[in-house]
Amino acid sequence: MGDKIQKDSAELLRLREQIDACDRQLLRLVQERVLIAGQVAKAKTAVDEDASFYRPEREAQVLRRVRERNAELREQLDGLVSDDDMVRLMREIMSISLAAEMPLTVAYLGPAGTYTQAAVLKHFGNAVKSVDVKTISDVFRVVEQRNAQFGVVPVENSTEGVITHTLDCFSSSDLKVCGEVQLPINHQLLSHADGLSSVKKVYAHPQALAQCRSWLERYLPDAKLETASSNAEAAVIAGNESRAAAIAGDMAAKLYDLPILASSIEDERNNTTRFLIIGSDSYAESGEDKTTIMVSAPNKVGSLFELLKPLYDAGVDMSRIESRPSKQTNWEYVFFIDLIGHVNDPKVNAALKELESKSAFFKLIGSYPVGVL
């Protein structure tokens, strides 16, 4: 007896025709957008051969409008696509459009499969060319030498705090911060071992080991903990040892074909790392911006208070402050400060000028859009 042949109802056929019509319209609109992006490139180079094709403030404005309009459409149409999903979809379309203007090269802390690479793809989309380097210092060096237009570096984690190496690199570099991206961190235990009882060694970046400290003490108390320059490197090493494991993300698990032995082993469920986009240029305001500065105060009583007073008097919000040794004189420090607002904002600009006049050292590291994704 032959197999039963399934027949589609007239209603199902009608709905499929509607989907096909939507697909044709979407394809046409995407192609038109990419063609217009190419025309934008020609218009820019006609005025300035060295024009910047990537404009972070413009992209931030577009993505914010996408979020706002999608929220309106969801209400009008009982839409099911979340604002975050729509922004991610638009990010990929913009990435393809930008590649039609000029392909971007972005350096990141490698090897392939690190959380930093995931931050690259989240911020720039999959049409970007990502180049892995061995250290955070190398990310700065590659961008400074113009072998990449931008770099992505981690700057702080919600549970373990600031990444000091990144701050120290800004001390000796003229590169600017031109964007930020926050990435939720879900650590997986990757291994070819048969089970947790077979794991005798765990490789990971020191930050990842710290973020999983309690889990490791509970489930792998006898395992030897070994540091690696990145979690992806840890995955590479563990992949060659039968009784070793690595702490890394889903991207590394897929890339290096390592089974996930345990999922979400981070101690804090809201574990998030903030990354900075670094480049050579400064950009205009987007409407929702941050400014990062580096300053040092004279070594005397009340100097930090006097340094920050212009911000308070002007009503400029300070969202973060970190100190690092100046490396010039013992027990003297430089402060990295994040402010809400753009340097072109008259209120911010006036406050920074006064702050600079009172500081022993002042450096504007960059004004950039608040992360949209």
VOGU-3710 file (C-alpha; in Angstrom, 3 decimals, decimal comma):
1> mgdkiqkdsa> 0,000/0,000/0,000  1,468/3,355/-1,061  2,295/6,228/1,252  -0,494/8,689/1,951  -0,077/11,825/-0,142  -0,482/15,023/1,886  -2,537/17,735/0,196  -2,349/21,344/1,279  -5,569/23,213/1,936  -6,533/26,240/-0,121
11> ellrlreqid> -5,990/28,437/2,951  -2,462/27,088/3,434  -1,632/27,681/-0,225  -2,937/31,259/0,064  -0,787/31,946/3,124  2,288/30,525/1,417  1,708/32,811/-1,548  1,634/35,746/0,871  4,947/34,619/2,408  6,477/34,298/-1,075
21> acdrqllrlv> 5,309/37,816/-1,911  6,835/39,153/1,332  10,102/37,358/0,557  10,271/38,889/-2,932  9,663/42,345/-1,485  12,276/41,842/1,262  14,880/40,626/-1,232  14,250/43,591/-3,515  14,477/46,090/-0,647  17,722/44,603/0,673
31> qervliagqv> 19,280/44,691/-2,798  18,146/48,298/-3,240  19,610/49,261/0,142  22,986/47,732/-0,731  22,990/49,494/-4,120  22,277/52,828/-2,425  25,111/52,134/0,025  27,431/51,788/-2,963  26,216/55,147/-4,256  26,882/56,670/-0,841
41> akaktavded> 30,482/55,442/-1,102  30,905/57,151/-4,486  29,405/60,380/-3,150  31,762/60,354/-0,152  34,927/59,693/-2,154  33,979/62,389/-4,681  34,255/64,911/-1,856  37,028/63,274/0,173  39,199/60,379/-1,020  39,971/59,504/2,616
51> asfyrperea> 36,349/59,690/3,780  35,317/57,372/6,609  32,697/54,882/5,461  31,925/53,538/8,908  30,092/56,137/10,988  29,278/54,753/14,444  27,044/57,671/15,377  24,965/57,203/12,202  24,632/53,449/12,767  23,583/53,997/16,381
61> qvlrrvrern> 20,885/56,435/15,267  19,571/53,999/12,642  19,453/51,075/15,082  17,684/53,172/17,718  15,030/54,140/15,163  14,635/50,466/14,228  14,010/49,638/17,877  11,473/52,457/18,278  9,618/51,691/15,040  9,525/47,979/15,738
71> aelreqldgl> 7,985/48,663/19,134  5,267/50,691/17,393  4,663/47,970/14,800  4,449/45,252/17,441  1,690/47,218/19,103  -0,154/47,940/15,841  0,164/44,468/14,309  0,446/42,289/17,404  3,943/41,595/16,087  5,968/38,665/17,366
81> vsdddmvrlm> 9,494/39,829/16,463  11,161/41,334/19,536  12,942/44,681/19,374  16,292/42,987/20,096  15,795/40,438/17,301  14,842/43,151/14,836  17,897/45,216/15,760  20,126/42,160/15,254  18,539/41,520/11,852  19,050/45,147/10,839
91> reimsislaa> 22,639/45,021/12,059  23,358/42,214/9,571  21,732/44,123/6,713  23,803/47,171/7,618  26,928/45,022/7,783  26,304/43,758/4,243  25,583/47,313/3,071  28,796/48,633/4,595  30,787/45,839/2,963  29,459/47,095/-0,384
101> empltvaylg> 30,950/50,512/0,409  34,236/49,308/1,862  34,928/46,010/3,674  36,023/46,616/7,261  38,896/44,820/8,956  38,619/44,511/12,745  41,325/43,139/15,055  40,454/41,191/18,187  42,040/39,078/20,911  42,301/35,589/19,436
111> pagtytqaav> 42,434/32,864/18,516  39,116/32,398/16,742  36,253/31,563/19,058  36,907/34,064/21,854  34,216/36,167/23,455  35,970/39,163/21,925  35,298/37,760/18,455  31,666/37,293/19,456  31,636/40,984/20,447  33,082/41,888/17,021
121> lkhfgnavks> 30,270/40,058/15,225  27,624/41,473/17,541  28,753/45,047/16,911  29,853/44,938/13,259  27,880/41,994/11,854  29,126/38,933/10,000  30,163/40,759/6,806  33,181/42,238/8,592  36,651/40,705/8,211  37,896/39,830/11,698
131> vdvktisdvf> 41,610/39,320/12,349  42,788/37,548/15,503  45,939/38,617/17,351  47,664/37,190/20,418  47,347/39,982/23,000  45,357/43,107/23,815  48,528/45,121/23,131  48,608/43,576/19,653  45,052/44,786/18,990  46,217/48,352/19,658
141> rvveqrnaqf> 49,361/47,878/17,590  47,541/46,473/14,542  45,079/49,386/14,515  47,835/51,948/15,083  49,726/50,541/12,098  46,542/50,786/9,980  46,479/47,035/9,317  42,907/47,124/10,644  40,484/50,021/10,744  39,180/49,084/14,177
151> gvvpvenste> 39,895/46,856/17,118  37,752/45,365/19,867  39,121/44,994/23,406  37,496/43,947/26,698  37,463/46,676/29,336  35,396/45,429/32,277  33,371/42,514/33,560  30,296/42,861/35,736  31,572/40,397/38,347  35,369/40,634/38,151
161> gvithtldcf> 35,795/44,320/37,380  38,166/46,173/35,098  40,628/44,591/32,643  43,724/46,528/33,674  45,776/45,622/30,589  43,308/47,475/28,367  43,439/50,628/30,500  47,223/50,537/30,533  47,295/50,340/26,725  45,321/53,578/26,480
171> sssdlkvcge> 48,025/55,301/28,527  50,546/54,914/25,722  48,257/54,987/22,668  46,643/57,791/20,677  43,768/55,573/19,566  40,232/56,688/20,355  37,219/54,848/21,728  34,489/55,045/19,091  31,950/52,513/20,351  31,028/49,970/22,990
181> vqlpinhqll> 29,268/46,609/23,113  28,060/44,569/26,059  28,086/40,796/25,755  26,369/38,390/28,180  28,945/35,768/29,140  27,798/32,150/29,410  30,711/29,890/30,265  30,630/26,254/29,168  32,924/23,469/30,292  34,296/21,866/27,113
191> shadglssvk> 36,047/18,509/27,074  36,488/15,146/25,362  36,433/13,530/28,823  33,677/11,020/29,605  32,392/13,002/32,585  33,315/15,467/35,317  35,034/12,744/37,337  37,487/12,219/34,452  38,567/15,881/34,284  41,939/16,383/35,961
201> kvyahpqala> 42,884/19,773/34,528  40,950/22,923/33,517  42,339/25,575/31,163  40,880/29,086/30,953  41,654/32,790/30,886  42,230/34,068/34,459  39,041/36,133/34,296  37,007/33,052/33,355  38,533/31,031/36,185  37,592/33,801/38,602
211> qcrswleryl> 34,054/34,013/37,222  33,575/30,249/37,730  35,440/29,946/41,037  32,556/28,621/43,158  31,398/26,144/40,504  34,912/24,755/40,103  35,356/24,402/43,871  32,071/22,511/44,091  32,245/20,212/41,078  35,978/19,939/40,271
221> pdakletass> 37,723/20,519/43,610  40,734/18,347/42,731  41,266/19,534/39,160  44,405/21,546/38,448  43,589/25,030/37,138  45,792/26,312/34,317  45,676/29,817/32,821  45,598/30,561/29,096  45,874/33,835/27,160  42,238/33,436/26,052
231> naeaaviagn> 39,397/30,977/26,478  39,664/29,992/22,823  43,330/29,108/23,335  42,217/27,080/26,361  39,830/25,171/24,080  42,642/24,456/21,617  44,871/23,088/24,392  42,126/21,032/26,064  41,131/19,569/22,719  44,492/17,815/22,563
241> esraaaiagd> 44,310/16,299/26,052  41,895/13,480/26,893  41,425/14,370/30,568  41,506/18,152/30,295  38,692/20,663/29,977  38,405/24,305/28,941  36,123/27,107/30,015  34,888/28,837/26,873  31,754/29,818/24,951  29,470/28,183/22,412
251> maaklydlpi> 31,468/29,622/19,499  34,644/27,864/20,657  32,733/24,618/21,243  31,514/24,576/17,641  34,748/25,835/16,106  36,996/23,305/17,849  34,471/20,451/17,934  34,562/20,114/21,706  31,546/18,589/23,511  29,899/20,675/26,225
261> lassiedern> 30,360/18,770/29,476  28,530/21,355/31,633  26,593/24,498/30,666  26,405/27,970/32,192  28,982/27,339/34,890  29,538/31,036/35,692  28,823/31,903/39,342  26,737/34,997/38,500  23,871/34,586/36,045  24,035/38,253/34,962
271> nttrfliigs> 27,702/37,943/34,031  28,410/40,531/31,309  31,582/41,874/29,725  31,833/45,343/28,216  34,036/45,766/25,161  35,345/48,964/23,569  35,701/49,658/19,856  38,992/51,449/19,185  40,034/53,376/16,092  42,015/56,362/14,864
281> dsyaesgedk> 39,207/58,885/14,348  36,759/60,890/16,441  33,079/61,058/15,531  30,118/63,386/15,970  27,435/62,958/18,587  24,648/60,384/18,124  22,230/61,779/20,706  22,998/59,159/23,383  26,719/59,140/24,047  29,498/58,534/26,536
291> ttimvsapnk> 32,875/60,212/26,902  35,948/58,547/28,378  38,847/60,568/29,767  42,114/59,838/31,553  43,333/62,308/34,179  45,704/62,558/37,092  45,465/64,844/40,082  48,292/66,596/41,904  49,449/64,551/44,886  47,863/66,616/47,658
301> vgslfellkp> 44,919/66,449/50,047  41,528/66,938/48,340  42,947/66,920/44,822  40,537/64,260/43,510  37,581/66,165/44,946  38,758/69,354/43,236  39,309/67,430/40,015  35,755/66,058/39,909  34,003/69,180/41,179  33,582/70,742/37,663
311> lydagvdmsr> 31,563/67,664/36,636  29,291/68,016/39,668  28,868/71,763/39,184  27,934/71,294/35,510  25,516/68,431/36,235  27,527/65,942/34,158  26,920/62,335/35,233  29,945/60,149/35,888  29,137/56,479/35,211  32,495/54,904/36,090
321> iesrpskqtn> 35,878/55,739/37,600  38,923/53,464/37,812  42,438/54,171/39,065  45,735/52,815/37,763  49,317/53,462/38,912  50,835/56,284/36,885  54,089/54,282/36,436  55,893/57,609/36,651  56,085/58,178/40,410  55,377/55,756/43,244
331> weyvffidli> 51,879/56,052/44,739  50,620/58,445/42,077  47,619/57,389/40,018  45,761/58,173/36,839  41,978/57,929/36,748  39,872/56,588/33,894  36,447/58,231/33,962  33,334/57,522/31,888  30,901/60,431/31,541  27,387/60,576/30,150
341> ghvndpkvna> 27,332/62,903/27,145  29,456/63,876/24,151  32,422/66,238/24,203  30,550/68,421/21,686  27,791/68,973/24,250  28,464/72,524/25,547  27,865/71,460/29,157  30,286/68,537/28,910  32,820/70,552/26,950  32,899/73,385/29,477
351> alkelesksa> 33,236/70,958/32,400  36,119/69,117/30,737  37,981/72,341/30,008  37,794/73,331/33,659  38,740/69,818/34,754  41,745/69,869/32,426  42,931/73,162/33,913  42,999/71,576/37,375  44,622/68,270/36,434  48,278/67,326/36,313
361> ffkligsypv> 47,535/65,279/33,189  44,463/65,136/30,943  43,623/62,969/27,925  40,374/62,665/25,999  40,145/58,998/25,025  36,920/59,346/23,037  33,246/60,257/22,749  31,087/57,470/21,348  27,498/56,144/21,124  26,040/54,228/24,040
371> gvl> 25,770/50,577/22,974  22,510/49,808/21,161  22,702/45,997/21,006
//
